[in-house]
């Protein structure tokens, strides 16, 4: 196949990098942290026979 333009794939890829500030977490702000493992999980149902 004949080339229409005189470039190769590496000429078409432009790379750019910049430094990004780290994200702040909720724990670093002094906010109360909730333990999601204990609050979201449902409790097991207790099935009792009708007497």
mmCIF entry with sequence, helices, sheets and N, C-alpha, C, O atoms, coordinates in Angstrom:
data_MODEL
# 
_entry.id   MODEL 
# 
_entity.id                         1 
_entity.type                       polymer 
_entity.pdbx_number_of_molecules   1 
# 
_entity_poly.entity_id                      1 
_entity_poly.type                           'polypeptide(L)' 
_entity_poly.nstd_linkage                   no 
_entity_poly.nstd_monomer                   no 
_entity_poly.pdbx_seq_one_letter_code       
;(UNK)(UNK)(UNK)(UNK)(UNK)(UNK)(UNK)(UNK)(UNK)(UNK)(UNK)(UNK)(UNK)(UNK)(UNK)(UNK)
(UNK)(UNK)(UNK)(UNK)(UNK)(UNK)(UNK)(UNK)(UNK)(UNK)(UNK)(UNK)(UNK)(UNK)(UNK)(UNK)
(UNK)(UNK)(UNK)(UNK)(UNK)(UNK)(UNK)(UNK)(UNK)(UNK)(UNK)(UNK)(UNK)(UNK)(UNK)(UNK)
(UNK)(UNK)(UNK)
;
_entity_poly.pdbx_seq_one_letter_code_can   XXXXXXXXXXXXXXXXXXXXXXXXXXXXXXXXXXXXXXXXXXXXXXXXXXX 
_entity_poly.pdbx_strand_id                 A 
# 
loop_
_entity_poly_seq.entity_id 
_entity_poly_seq.num 
_entity_poly_seq.mon_id 
_entity_poly_seq.hetero 
1 1  UNK n 
1 2  UNK n 
1 3  UNK n 
1 4  UNK n 
1 5  UNK n 
1 6  UNK n 
1 7  UNK n 
1 8  UNK n 
1 9  UNK n 
1 10 UNK n 
1 11 UNK n 
1 12 UNK n 
1 13 UNK n 
1 14 UNK n 
1 15 UNK n 
1 16 UNK n 
1 17 UNK n 
1 18 UNK n 
1 19 UNK n 
1 20 UNK n 
1 21 UNK n 
1 22 UNK n 
1 23 UNK n 
1 24 UNK n 
1 25 UNK n 
1 26 UNK n 
1 27 UNK n 
1 28 UNK n 
1 29 UNK n 
1 30 UNK n 
1 31 UNK n 
1 32 UNK n 
1 33 UNK n 
1 34 UNK n 
1 35 UNK n 
1 36 UNK n 
1 37 UNK n 
1 38 UNK n 
1 39 UNK n 
1 40 UNK n 
1 41 UNK n 
1 42 UNK n 
1 43 UNK n 
1 44 UNK n 
1 45 UNK n 
1 46 UNK n 
1 47 UNK n 
1 48 UNK n 
1 49 UNK n 
1 50 UNK n 
1 51 UNK n 
# 
_struct_asym.id          A 
_struct_asym.entity_id   1 
# 
loop_
_struct_conf.conf_type_id 
_struct_conf.id 
_struct_conf.pdbx_PDB_helix_id 
_struct_conf.beg_label_comp_id 
_struct_conf.beg_label_asym_id 
_struct_conf.beg_label_seq_id 
_struct_conf.pdbx_beg_PDB_ins_code 
_struct_conf.end_label_comp_id 
_struct_conf.end_label_asym_id 
_struct_conf.end_label_seq_id 
_struct_conf.pdbx_end_PDB_ins_code 
_struct_conf.beg_auth_comp_id 
_struct_conf.beg_auth_asym_id 
_struct_conf.beg_auth_seq_id 
_struct_conf.end_auth_comp_id 
_struct_conf.end_auth_asym_id 
_struct_conf.end_auth_seq_id 
_struct_conf.pdbx_PDB_helix_class 
_struct_conf.details 
_struct_conf.pdbx_PDB_helix_length 
HELX_P HELX_P1 AA1 UNK A 9  ? UNK A 12 ? UNK A 9  UNK A 12 1 ? 4 
HELX_P HELX_P2 AA2 UNK A 27 ? UNK A 29 ? UNK A 27 UNK A 29 5 ? 3 
HELX_P HELX_P3 AA3 UNK A 36 ? UNK A 39 ? UNK A 36 UNK A 39 1 ? 4 
# 
_struct_conf_type.id          HELX_P 
_struct_conf_type.criteria    ? 
_struct_conf_type.reference   ? 
# 
loop_
_atom_site.group_PDB 
_atom_site.id 
_atom_site.type_symbol 
_atom_site.label_atom_id 
_atom_site.label_alt_id 
_atom_site.label_comp_id 
_atom_site.label_asym_id 
_atom_site.label_entity_id 
_atom_site.label_seq_id 
_atom_site.pdbx_PDB_ins_code 
_atom_site.Cartn_x 
_atom_site.Cartn_y 
_atom_site.Cartn_z 
_atom_site.occupancy 
_atom_site.B_iso_or_equiv 
_atom_site.pdbx_formal_charge 
_atom_site.auth_seq_id 
_atom_site.auth_comp_id 
_atom_site.auth_asym_id 
_atom_site.auth_atom_id 
_atom_site.pdbx_PDB_model_num 
ATOM 1   N N  . UNK A 1 1  ? 0.853   -1.176  0.000  1.00 0.00 ? 1  UNK A N  1 
ATOM 2   C CA . UNK A 1 1  ? 0.000   0.000   0.000  1.00 0.00 ? 1  UNK A CA 1 
ATOM 3   C C  . UNK A 1 1  ? 0.898   1.237   0.000  1.00 0.00 ? 1  UNK A C  1 
ATOM 4   O O  . UNK A 1 1  ? 1.810   1.326   0.822  1.00 0.00 ? 1  UNK A O  1 
ATOM 5   N N  . UNK A 1 2  ? 0.671   2.164   -0.872 1.00 0.00 ? 2  UNK A N  1 
ATOM 6   C CA . UNK A 1 2  ? 1.521   3.365   -0.931 1.00 0.00 ? 2  UNK A CA 1 
ATOM 7   C C  . UNK A 1 2  ? 1.224   4.299   0.242  1.00 0.00 ? 2  UNK A C  1 
ATOM 8   O O  . UNK A 1 2  ? 0.088   4.396   0.707  1.00 0.00 ? 2  UNK A O  1 
ATOM 9   N N  . UNK A 1 3  ? 2.265   4.979   0.705  1.00 0.00 ? 3  UNK A N  1 
ATOM 10  C CA . UNK A 1 3  ? 2.074   5.940   1.792  1.00 0.00 ? 3  UNK A CA 1 
ATOM 11  C C  . UNK A 1 3  ? 1.546   7.259   1.236  1.00 0.00 ? 3  UNK A C  1 
ATOM 12  O O  . UNK A 1 3  ? 2.024   7.776   0.226  1.00 0.00 ? 3  UNK A O  1 
ATOM 13  N N  . UNK A 1 4  ? 0.543   7.780   1.935  1.00 0.00 ? 4  UNK A N  1 
ATOM 14  C CA . UNK A 1 4  ? -0.034  9.056   1.512  1.00 0.00 ? 4  UNK A CA 1 
ATOM 15  C C  . UNK A 1 4  ? 0.769   10.202  2.117  1.00 0.00 ? 4  UNK A C  1 
ATOM 16  O O  . UNK A 1 4  ? 1.058   11.195  1.449  1.00 0.00 ? 4  UNK A O  1 
ATOM 17  N N  . UNK A 1 5  ? 1.121   10.052  3.377  1.00 0.00 ? 5  UNK A N  1 
ATOM 18  C CA . UNK A 1 5  ? 1.932   11.077  4.041  1.00 0.00 ? 5  UNK A CA 1 
ATOM 19  C C  . UNK A 1 5  ? 3.192   10.414  4.580  1.00 0.00 ? 5  UNK A C  1 
ATOM 20  O O  . UNK A 1 5  ? 3.199   9.208   4.830  1.00 0.00 ? 5  UNK A O  1 
ATOM 21  N N  . UNK A 1 6  ? 4.223   11.165  4.756  1.00 0.00 ? 6  UNK A N  1 
ATOM 22  C CA . UNK A 1 6  ? 5.513   10.619  5.155  1.00 0.00 ? 6  UNK A CA 1 
ATOM 23  C C  . UNK A 1 6  ? 5.707   10.731  6.669  1.00 0.00 ? 6  UNK A C  1 
ATOM 24  O O  . UNK A 1 6  ? 6.565   11.484  7.130  1.00 0.00 ? 6  UNK A O  1 
ATOM 25  N N  . UNK A 1 7  ? 4.910   9.983   7.447  1.00 0.00 ? 7  UNK A N  1 
ATOM 26  C CA . UNK A 1 7  ? 5.064   9.917   8.904  1.00 0.00 ? 7  UNK A CA 1 
ATOM 27  C C  . UNK A 1 7  ? 4.924   8.465   9.332  1.00 0.00 ? 7  UNK A C  1 
ATOM 28  O O  . UNK A 1 7  ? 4.328   7.649   8.629  1.00 0.00 ? 7  UNK A O  1 
ATOM 29  N N  . UNK A 1 8  ? 5.474   8.162   10.478 1.00 0.00 ? 8  UNK A N  1 
ATOM 30  C CA . UNK A 1 8  ? 5.292   6.835   11.055 1.00 0.00 ? 8  UNK A CA 1 
ATOM 31  C C  . UNK A 1 8  ? 4.479   6.978   12.343 1.00 0.00 ? 8  UNK A C  1 
ATOM 32  O O  . UNK A 1 8  ? 4.294   8.101   12.810 1.00 0.00 ? 8  UNK A O  1 
ATOM 33  N N  . UNK A 1 9  ? 3.991   5.895   12.930 1.00 0.00 ? 9  UNK A N  1 
ATOM 34  C CA . UNK A 1 9  ? 3.128   5.990   14.121 1.00 0.00 ? 9  UNK A CA 1 
ATOM 35  C C  . UNK A 1 9  ? 3.770   6.715   15.305 1.00 0.00 ? 9  UNK A C  1 
ATOM 36  O O  . UNK A 1 9  ? 3.064   7.363   16.078 1.00 0.00 ? 9  UNK A O  1 
ATOM 37  N N  . UNK A 1 10 ? 5.088   6.621   15.462 1.00 0.00 ? 10 UNK A N  1 
ATOM 38  C CA . UNK A 1 10 ? 5.720   7.304   16.594 1.00 0.00 ? 10 UNK A CA 1 
ATOM 39  C C  . UNK A 1 10 ? 5.692   8.821   16.429 1.00 0.00 ? 10 UNK A C  1 
ATOM 40  O O  . UNK A 1 10 ? 5.742   9.549   17.421 1.00 0.00 ? 10 UNK A O  1 
ATOM 41  N N  . UNK A 1 11 ? 5.614   9.302   15.205 1.00 0.00 ? 11 UNK A N  1 
ATOM 42  C CA . UNK A 1 11 ? 5.498   10.752  14.987 1.00 0.00 ? 11 UNK A CA 1 
ATOM 43  C C  . UNK A 1 11 ? 4.113   11.281  15.367 1.00 0.00 ? 11 UNK A C  1 
ATOM 44  O O  . UNK A 1 11 ? 3.960   12.469  15.651 1.00 0.00 ? 11 UNK A O  1 
ATOM 45  N N  . UNK A 1 12 ? 3.111   10.409  15.373 1.00 0.00 ? 12 UNK A N  1 
ATOM 46  C CA . UNK A 1 12 ? 1.744   10.829  15.645 1.00 0.00 ? 12 UNK A CA 1 
ATOM 47  C C  . UNK A 1 12 ? 1.397   10.810  17.129 1.00 0.00 ? 12 UNK A C  1 
ATOM 48  O O  . UNK A 1 12 ? 0.371   11.356  17.533 1.00 0.00 ? 12 UNK A O  1 
ATOM 49  N N  . UNK A 1 13 ? 2.247   10.186  17.945 1.00 0.00 ? 13 UNK A N  1 
ATOM 50  C CA . UNK A 1 13 ? 1.969   10.077  19.373 1.00 0.00 ? 13 UNK A CA 1 
ATOM 51  C C  . UNK A 1 13 ? 2.723   11.172  20.110 1.00 0.00 ? 13 UNK A C  1 
ATOM 52  O O  . UNK A 1 13 ? 3.950   11.247  20.047 1.00 0.00 ? 13 UNK A O  1 
ATOM 53  N N  . UNK A 1 14 ? 1.978   12.021  20.809 1.00 0.00 ? 14 UNK A N  1 
ATOM 54  C CA . UNK A 1 14 ? 2.578   13.084  21.607 1.00 0.00 ? 14 UNK A CA 1 
ATOM 55  C C  . UNK A 1 14 ? 2.438   12.709  23.077 1.00 0.00 ? 14 UNK A C  1 
ATOM 56  O O  . UNK A 1 14 ? 1.336   12.435  23.552 1.00 0.00 ? 14 UNK A O  1 
ATOM 57  N N  . UNK A 1 15 ? 3.544   12.699  23.783 1.00 0.00 ? 15 UNK A N  1 
ATOM 58  C CA . UNK A 1 15 ? 3.503   12.391  25.216 1.00 0.00 ? 15 UNK A CA 1 
ATOM 59  C C  . UNK A 1 15 ? 3.792   13.653  26.007 1.00 0.00 ? 15 UNK A C  1 
ATOM 60  O O  . UNK A 1 15 ? 4.605   14.493  25.621 1.00 0.00 ? 15 UNK A O  1 
ATOM 61  N N  . UNK A 1 16 ? 3.091   13.754  27.133 1.00 0.00 ? 16 UNK A N  1 
ATOM 62  C CA . UNK A 1 16 ? 3.265   14.915  28.001 1.00 0.00 ? 16 UNK A CA 1 
ATOM 63  C C  . UNK A 1 16 ? 3.088   14.450  29.437 1.00 0.00 ? 16 UNK A C  1 
ATOM 64  O O  . UNK A 1 16 ? 2.175   13.676  29.726 1.00 0.00 ? 16 UNK A O  1 
ATOM 65  N N  . UNK A 1 17 ? 3.928   14.900  30.324 1.00 0.00 ? 17 UNK A N  1 
ATOM 66  C CA . UNK A 1 17 ? 3.821   14.548  31.732 1.00 0.00 ? 17 UNK A CA 1 
ATOM 67  C C  . UNK A 1 17 ? 3.954   15.813  32.568 1.00 0.00 ? 17 UNK A C  1 
ATOM 68  O O  . UNK A 1 17 ? 4.721   16.720  32.244 1.00 0.00 ? 17 UNK A O  1 
ATOM 69  N N  . UNK A 1 18 ? 3.189   15.847  33.647 1.00 0.00 ? 18 UNK A N  1 
ATOM 70  C CA . UNK A 1 18 ? 3.289   16.976  34.566 1.00 0.00 ? 18 UNK A CA 1 
ATOM 71  C C  . UNK A 1 18 ? 3.114   16.461  35.985 1.00 0.00 ? 18 UNK A C  1 
ATOM 72  O O  . UNK A 1 18 ? 2.455   15.445  36.210 1.00 0.00 ? 18 UNK A O  1 
ATOM 73  N N  . UNK A 1 19 ? 3.694   17.152  36.920 1.00 0.00 ? 19 UNK A N  1 
ATOM 74  C CA . UNK A 1 19 ? 3.596   16.770  38.322 1.00 0.00 ? 19 UNK A CA 1 
ATOM 75  C C  . UNK A 1 19 ? 2.236   17.175  38.869 1.00 0.00 ? 19 UNK A C  1 
ATOM 76  O O  . UNK A 1 19 ? 1.757   18.284  38.631 1.00 0.00 ? 19 UNK A O  1 
ATOM 77  N N  . UNK A 1 20 ? 1.626   16.258  39.605 1.00 0.00 ? 20 UNK A N  1 
ATOM 78  C CA . UNK A 1 20 ? 0.318   16.498  40.197 1.00 0.00 ? 20 UNK A CA 1 
ATOM 79  C C  . UNK A 1 20 ? 0.458   16.417  41.706 1.00 0.00 ? 20 UNK A C  1 
ATOM 80  O O  . UNK A 1 20 ? 1.131   15.526  42.226 1.00 0.00 ? 20 UNK A O  1 
ATOM 81  N N  . UNK A 1 21 ? -0.173  17.341  42.405 1.00 0.00 ? 21 UNK A N  1 
ATOM 82  C CA . UNK A 1 21 ? -0.121  17.335  43.868 1.00 0.00 ? 21 UNK A CA 1 
ATOM 83  C C  . UNK A 1 21 ? -0.877  16.116  44.392 1.00 0.00 ? 21 UNK A C  1 
ATOM 84  O O  . UNK A 1 21 ? -1.904  15.741  43.825 1.00 0.00 ? 21 UNK A O  1 
ATOM 85  N N  . UNK A 1 22 ? -0.388  15.491  45.462 1.00 0.00 ? 22 UNK A N  1 
ATOM 86  C CA . UNK A 1 22 ? -1.099  14.324  46.008 1.00 0.00 ? 22 UNK A CA 1 
ATOM 87  C C  . UNK A 1 22 ? -2.466  14.719  46.547 1.00 0.00 ? 22 UNK A C  1 
ATOM 88  O O  . UNK A 1 22 ? -2.659  15.828  47.046 1.00 0.00 ? 22 UNK A O  1 
ATOM 89  N N  . UNK A 1 23 ? -3.415  13.787  46.437 1.00 0.00 ? 23 UNK A N  1 
ATOM 90  C CA . UNK A 1 23 ? -4.774  14.054  46.920 1.00 0.00 ? 23 UNK A CA 1 
ATOM 91  C C  . UNK A 1 23 ? -4.815  14.036  48.433 1.00 0.00 ? 23 UNK A C  1 
ATOM 92  O O  . UNK A 1 23 ? -4.090  13.283  49.083 1.00 0.00 ? 23 UNK A O  1 
ATOM 93  N N  . UNK A 1 24 ? -5.664  14.866  48.976 1.00 0.00 ? 24 UNK A N  1 
ATOM 94  C CA . UNK A 1 24 ? -5.855  14.874  50.417 1.00 0.00 ? 24 UNK A CA 1 
ATOM 95  C C  . UNK A 1 24 ? -6.860  13.801  50.781 1.00 0.00 ? 24 UNK A C  1 
ATOM 96  O O  . UNK A 1 24 ? -7.844  13.599  50.069 1.00 0.00 ? 24 UNK A O  1 
ATOM 97  N N  . UNK A 1 25 ? -6.620  13.114  51.884 1.00 0.00 ? 25 UNK A N  1 
ATOM 98  C CA . UNK A 1 25 ? -7.559  12.101  52.337 1.00 0.00 ? 25 UNK A CA 1 
ATOM 99  C C  . UNK A 1 25 ? -8.410  12.669  53.465 1.00 0.00 ? 25 UNK A C  1 
ATOM 100 O O  . UNK A 1 25 ? -8.033  13.652  54.102 1.00 0.00 ? 25 UNK A O  1 
ATOM 101 N N  . UNK A 1 26 ? -9.544  12.054  53.705 1.00 0.00 ? 26 UNK A N  1 
ATOM 102 C CA . UNK A 1 26 ? -10.449 12.525  54.761 1.00 0.00 ? 26 UNK A CA 1 
ATOM 103 C C  . UNK A 1 26 ? -9.807  12.339  56.130 1.00 0.00 ? 26 UNK A C  1 
ATOM 104 O O  . UNK A 1 26 ? -10.049 13.139  57.033 1.00 0.00 ? 26 UNK A O  1 
ATOM 105 N N  . UNK A 1 27 ? -9.001  11.306  56.299 1.00 0.00 ? 27 UNK A N  1 
ATOM 106 C CA . UNK A 1 27 ? -8.380  11.037  57.600 1.00 0.00 ? 27 UNK A CA 1 
ATOM 107 C C  . UNK A 1 27 ? -7.360  12.111  57.956 1.00 0.00 ? 27 UNK A C  1 
ATOM 108 O O  . UNK A 1 27 ? -7.160  12.410  59.133 1.00 0.00 ? 27 UNK A O  1 
ATOM 109 N N  . UNK A 1 28 ? -6.714  12.691  56.952 1.00 0.00 ? 28 UNK A N  1 
ATOM 110 C CA . UNK A 1 28 ? -5.701  13.700  57.257 1.00 0.00 ? 28 UNK A CA 1 
ATOM 111 C C  . UNK A 1 28 ? -6.329  15.025  57.682 1.00 0.00 ? 28 UNK A C  1 
ATOM 112 O O  . UNK A 1 28 ? -5.657  15.858  58.290 1.00 0.00 ? 28 UNK A O  1 
ATOM 113 N N  . UNK A 1 29 ? -7.608  15.229  57.370 1.00 0.00 ? 29 UNK A N  1 
ATOM 114 C CA . UNK A 1 29 ? -8.268  16.471  57.716 1.00 0.00 ? 29 UNK A CA 1 
ATOM 115 C C  . UNK A 1 29 ? -8.820  16.484  59.130 1.00 0.00 ? 29 UNK A C  1 
ATOM 116 O O  . UNK A 1 29 ? -9.390  17.486  59.561 1.00 0.00 ? 29 UNK A O  1 
ATOM 117 N N  . UNK A 1 30 ? -8.657  15.381  59.862 1.00 0.00 ? 30 UNK A N  1 
ATOM 118 C CA . UNK A 1 30 ? -9.162  15.316  61.215 1.00 0.00 ? 30 UNK A CA 1 
ATOM 119 C C  . UNK A 1 30 ? -10.612 14.879  61.286 1.00 0.00 ? 30 UNK A C  1 
ATOM 120 O O  . UNK A 1 30 ? -11.205 14.916  62.365 1.00 0.00 ? 30 UNK A O  1 
ATOM 121 N N  . UNK A 1 31 ? -11.200 14.469  60.183 1.00 0.00 ? 31 UNK A N  1 
ATOM 122 C CA . UNK A 1 31 ? -12.593 14.026  60.180 1.00 0.00 ? 31 UNK A CA 1 
ATOM 123 C C  . UNK A 1 31 ? -12.701 12.644  60.815 1.00 0.00 ? 31 UNK A C  1 
ATOM 124 O O  . UNK A 1 31 ? -11.743 11.871  60.807 1.00 0.00 ? 31 UNK A O  1 
ATOM 125 N N  . UNK A 1 32 ? -13.876 12.338  61.364 1.00 0.00 ? 32 UNK A N  1 
ATOM 126 C CA . UNK A 1 32 ? -14.092 11.021  61.950 1.00 0.00 ? 32 UNK A CA 1 
ATOM 127 C C  . UNK A 1 32 ? -14.175 9.983   60.844 1.00 0.00 ? 32 UNK A C  1 
ATOM 128 O O  . UNK A 1 32 ? -14.854 10.181  59.836 1.00 0.00 ? 32 UNK A O  1 
ATOM 129 N N  . UNK A 1 33 ? -13.481 8.881   61.047 1.00 0.00 ? 33 UNK A N  1 
ATOM 130 C CA . UNK A 1 33 ? -13.464 7.809   60.063 1.00 0.00 ? 33 UNK A CA 1 
ATOM 131 C C  . UNK A 1 33 ? -14.408 6.717   60.535 1.00 0.00 ? 33 UNK A C  1 
ATOM 132 O O  . UNK A 1 33 ? -14.328 6.279   61.682 1.00 0.00 ? 33 UNK A O  1 
ATOM 133 N N  . UNK A 1 34 ? -15.308 6.272   59.652 1.00 0.00 ? 34 UNK A N  1 
ATOM 134 C CA . UNK A 1 34 ? -16.288 5.247   59.980 1.00 0.00 ? 34 UNK A CA 1 
ATOM 135 C C  . UNK A 1 34 ? -15.775 3.915   59.453 1.00 0.00 ? 34 UNK A C  1 
ATOM 136 O O  . UNK A 1 34 ? -15.328 3.830   58.309 1.00 0.00 ? 34 UNK A O  1 
ATOM 137 N N  . UNK A 1 35 ? -15.837 2.881   60.274 1.00 0.00 ? 35 UNK A N  1 
ATOM 138 C CA . UNK A 1 35 ? -15.435 1.548   59.854 1.00 0.00 ? 35 UNK A CA 1 
ATOM 139 C C  . UNK A 1 35 ? -16.578 0.948   59.034 1.00 0.00 ? 35 UNK A C  1 
ATOM 140 O O  . UNK A 1 35 ? -17.585 0.512   59.591 1.00 0.00 ? 35 UNK A O  1 
ATOM 141 N N  . UNK A 1 36 ? -16.416 0.929   57.707 1.00 0.00 ? 36 UNK A N  1 
ATOM 142 C CA . UNK A 1 36 ? -17.486 0.481   56.832 1.00 0.00 ? 36 UNK A CA 1 
ATOM 143 C C  . UNK A 1 36 ? -17.731 -1.016  56.935 1.00 0.00 ? 36 UNK A C  1 
ATOM 144 O O  . UNK A 1 36 ? -18.829 -1.477  56.622 1.00 0.00 ? 36 UNK A O  1 
ATOM 145 N N  . UNK A 1 37 ? -16.745 -1.785  57.363 1.00 0.00 ? 37 UNK A N  1 
ATOM 146 C CA . UNK A 1 37 ? -16.920 -3.229  57.473 1.00 0.00 ? 37 UNK A CA 1 
ATOM 147 C C  . UNK A 1 37 ? -17.988 -3.569  58.516 1.00 0.00 ? 37 UNK A C  1 
ATOM 148 O O  . UNK A 1 37 ? -18.683 -4.575  58.375 1.00 0.00 ? 37 UNK A O  1 
ATOM 149 N N  . UNK A 1 38 ? -18.125 -2.758  59.544 1.00 0.00 ? 38 UNK A N  1 
ATOM 150 C CA . UNK A 1 38 ? -19.113 -3.025  60.586 1.00 0.00 ? 38 UNK A CA 1 
ATOM 151 C C  . UNK A 1 38 ? -20.453 -2.350  60.327 1.00 0.00 ? 38 UNK A C  1 
ATOM 152 O O  . UNK A 1 38 ? -21.472 -2.802  60.849 1.00 0.00 ? 38 UNK A O  1 
ATOM 153 N N  . UNK A 1 39 ? -20.479 -1.299  59.548 1.00 0.00 ? 39 UNK A N  1 
ATOM 154 C CA . UNK A 1 39 ? -21.718 -0.548  59.383 1.00 0.00 ? 39 UNK A CA 1 
ATOM 155 C C  . UNK A 1 39 ? -22.535 -0.978  58.166 1.00 0.00 ? 39 UNK A C  1 
ATOM 156 O O  . UNK A 1 39 ? -23.763 -0.889  58.198 1.00 0.00 ? 39 UNK A O  1 
ATOM 157 N N  . UNK A 1 40 ? -21.897 -1.437  57.107 1.00 0.00 ? 40 UNK A N  1 
ATOM 158 C CA . UNK A 1 40 ? -22.629 -1.733  55.881 1.00 0.00 ? 40 UNK A CA 1 
ATOM 159 C C  . UNK A 1 40 ? -23.073 -3.191  55.813 1.00 0.00 ? 40 UNK A C  1 
ATOM 160 O O  . UNK A 1 40 ? -24.130 -3.479  55.252 1.00 0.00 ? 40 UNK A O  1 
ATOM 161 N N  . UNK A 1 41 ? -22.307 -4.100  56.359 1.00 0.00 ? 41 UNK A N  1 
ATOM 162 C CA . UNK A 1 41 ? -22.638 -5.516  56.245 1.00 0.00 ? 41 UNK A CA 1 
ATOM 163 C C  . UNK A 1 41 ? -23.919 -5.835  57.003 1.00 0.00 ? 41 UNK A C  1 
ATOM 164 O O  . UNK A 1 41 ? -24.071 -5.411  58.148 1.00 0.00 ? 41 UNK A O  1 
ATOM 165 N N  . UNK A 1 42 ? -24.847 -6.573  56.392 1.00 0.00 ? 42 UNK A N  1 
ATOM 166 C CA . UNK A 1 42 ? -26.100 -6.912  57.079 1.00 0.00 ? 42 UNK A CA 1 
ATOM 167 C C  . UNK A 1 42 ? -25.863 -7.952  58.167 1.00 0.00 ? 42 UNK A C  1 
ATOM 168 O O  . UNK A 1 42 ? -24.912 -8.731  58.102 1.00 0.00 ? 42 UNK A O  1 
ATOM 169 N N  . UNK A 1 43 ? -26.727 -7.954  59.155 1.00 0.00 ? 43 UNK A N  1 
ATOM 170 C CA . UNK A 1 43 ? -26.621 -8.943  60.225 1.00 0.00 ? 43 UNK A CA 1 
ATOM 171 C C  . UNK A 1 43 ? -27.387 -10.194 59.829 1.00 0.00 ? 43 UNK A C  1 
ATOM 172 O O  . UNK A 1 43 ? -28.393 -10.123 59.123 1.00 0.00 ? 43 UNK A O  1 
ATOM 173 N N  . UNK A 1 44 ? -26.907 -11.330 60.287 1.00 0.00 ? 44 UNK A N  1 
ATOM 174 C CA . UNK A 1 44 ? -27.547 -12.598 59.971 1.00 0.00 ? 44 UNK A CA 1 
ATOM 175 C C  . UNK A 1 44 ? -28.921 -12.669 60.633 1.00 0.00 ? 44 UNK A C  1 
ATOM 176 O O  . UNK A 1 44 ? -29.090 -12.288 61.791 1.00 0.00 ? 44 UNK A O  1 
ATOM 177 N N  . UNK A 1 45 ? -29.890 -13.161 59.877 1.00 0.00 ? 45 UNK A N  1 
ATOM 178 C CA . UNK A 1 45 ? -31.256 -13.274 60.404 1.00 0.00 ? 45 UNK A CA 1 
ATOM 179 C C  . UNK A 1 45 ? -31.336 -14.441 61.376 1.00 0.00 ? 45 UNK A C  1 
ATOM 180 O O  . UNK A 1 45 ? -30.701 -15.476 61.171 1.00 0.00 ? 45 UNK A O  1 
ATOM 181 N N  . UNK A 1 46 ? -32.106 -14.271 62.419 1.00 0.00 ? 46 UNK A N  1 
ATOM 182 C CA . UNK A 1 46 ? -32.327 -15.349 63.392 1.00 0.00 ? 46 UNK A CA 1 
ATOM 183 C C  . UNK A 1 46 ? -33.707 -15.926 63.132 1.00 0.00 ? 46 UNK A C  1 
ATOM 184 O O  . UNK A 1 46 ? -34.717 -15.241 63.292 1.00 0.00 ? 46 UNK A O  1 
ATOM 185 N N  . UNK A 1 47 ? -33.743 -17.160 62.738 1.00 0.00 ? 47 UNK A N  1 
ATOM 186 C CA . UNK A 1 47 ? -35.014 -17.811 62.449 1.00 0.00 ? 47 UNK A CA 1 
ATOM 187 C C  . UNK A 1 47 ? -35.398 -18.645 63.654 1.00 0.00 ? 47 UNK A C  1 
ATOM 188 O O  . UNK A 1 47 ? -34.673 -19.558 64.051 1.00 0.00 ? 47 UNK A O  1 
ATOM 189 N N  . UNK A 1 48 ? -36.538 -18.326 64.228 1.00 0.00 ? 48 UNK A N  1 
ATOM 190 C CA . UNK A 1 48 ? -37.012 -19.065 65.403 1.00 0.00 ? 48 UNK A CA 1 
ATOM 191 C C  . UNK A 1 48 ? -38.320 -19.754 65.046 1.00 0.00 ? 48 UNK A C  1 
ATOM 192 O O  . UNK A 1 48 ? -39.144 -19.183 64.331 1.00 0.00 ? 48 UNK A O  1 
ATOM 193 N N  . UNK A 1 49 ? -38.520 -20.967 65.530 1.00 0.00 ? 49 UNK A N  1 
ATOM 194 C CA . UNK A 1 49 ? -39.759 -21.675 65.224 1.00 0.00 ? 49 UNK A CA 1 
ATOM 195 C C  . UNK A 1 49 ? -40.927 -21.044 65.983 1.00 0.00 ? 49 UNK A C  1 
ATOM 196 O O  . UNK A 1 49 ? -40.763 -20.557 67.101 1.00 0.00 ? 49 UNK A O  1 
ATOM 197 N N  . UNK A 1 50 ? -42.124 -21.060 65.351 1.00 0.00 ? 50 UNK A N  1 
ATOM 198 C CA . UNK A 1 50 ? -43.337 -20.559 66.019 1.00 0.00 ? 50 UNK A CA 1 
ATOM 199 C C  . UNK A 1 50 ? -43.791 -21.605 67.024 1.00 0.00 ? 50 UNK A C  1 
ATOM 200 O O  . UNK A 1 50 ? -43.965 -22.772 66.673 1.00 0.00 ? 50 UNK A O  1 
ATOM 201 N N  . UNK A 1 51 ? -43.984 -21.195 68.264 1.00 0.00 ? 51 UNK A N  1 
ATOM 202 C CA . UNK A 1 51 ? -44.424 -22.142 69.300 1.00 0.00 ? 51 UNK A CA 1 
ATOM 203 C C  . UNK A 1 51 ? -45.782 -21.763 69.819 1.00 0.00 ? 51 UNK A C  1 
ATOM 204 O O  . UNK A 1 51 ? -46.320 -22.440 70.695 1.00 0.00 ? 51 UNK A O  1 
# 
